[in-house]
């Protein structure tokens, strides 16, 4: 089956939304992939995702384990790979 025929019936794809919460104002909301950033470092301590809270405007940074990294990258979140200085 050709790719074009496999997707022929689709008129659009719903954007992926991620649930998030702000530790400062305790707001809960959904963010698009474009609103999130993922940094993947050499260890779990240097792997995190970040966003700006749409309610209070604070910059939020949270740790990202393997499952979170998998979900965010699969959902199209822009990823920065951090390299060690050695």
For each residue, the residues with C-beta under 8 A, 3 or more apart:
1: 5 6
2: 5 6
3: 6 7
4: 7 8
5: 1 2 8
6: 1 2 3
7: 3 4 10
8: 4 5
9:
10: 7 13
11:
12:
13: 10
14:
15: 32 33
16: 32 33 75 76
17: 30 31 32
18: 30 31 32 33 36 71 72 75 77
19: 28 29 30
20: 28 29 30 31 36 51 60
21: 26 27 28 29
22: 25 26 27 28 29 53 55 56 58 60
23: 26 60
24: 53 56 58 60
25: 22 53 55 56 58
26: 21 22 23
27: 21 22 53 54 55 56
28: 19 20 21 22
29: 19 20 21 22 53 54 55
30: 17 18 19 20
31: 17 18 20 35 36 51 54
32: 15 16 17 18 35 36
33: 15 16 18 36 72 75 76 77 78
34: 78
35: 31 32 51 52 54
36: 18 20 31 32 33 49 50 51 72 77 78
37: 49 50 51 77 78 80
38: 48 49 64 69 72 73 77 78 79 80
39: 46 47 48 49 50 79 80 82
40: 47 64 69 79 80 81 82
41: 45 46 47 48 82
42: 46 82 83 84
43: 46 47
44: 47 63 65
45: 41 63
46: 39 41 42 43 82
47: 39 40 41 43 44 63 64 65 69
48: 38 39 41 61 62 63 64
49: 36 37 38 39 61 62 64 68 72 77
50: 36 37 39 59 60 61 62
51: 20 31 35 36 37 59 60
52: 35 57 58 59 60
53: 22 24 25 27 29 56 57 58 59 60
54: 27 29 31 35 57
55: 22 25 27 29
56: 22 24 25 27 53
57: 52 53 54
58: 22 24 25 52 53
59: 50 51 52 53
60: 20 22 23 24 50 51 52 53
61: 48 49 50
62: 48 49 50
63: 44 45 47 48
64: 38 40 47 48 49 68 69 72
65: 44 47 68 69
66: 69 70
67: 70 71
68: 49 64 65 71 72
69: 38 40 47 64 65 66 72 73
70: 66 67 73 74
71: 18 67 68 74 75
72: 18 33 36 38 49 64 68 69 75 77 79
73: 38 69 70 76 77 79
74: 70 71
75: 16 18 33 71 72
76: 16 33 73
77: 18 33 36 37 38 49 72 73
78: 33 34 36 37 38
79: 38 39 40 72 73
80: 37 38 39 40
81: 40
82: 39 40 41 42 46
83: 42
84: 42
85:
86:
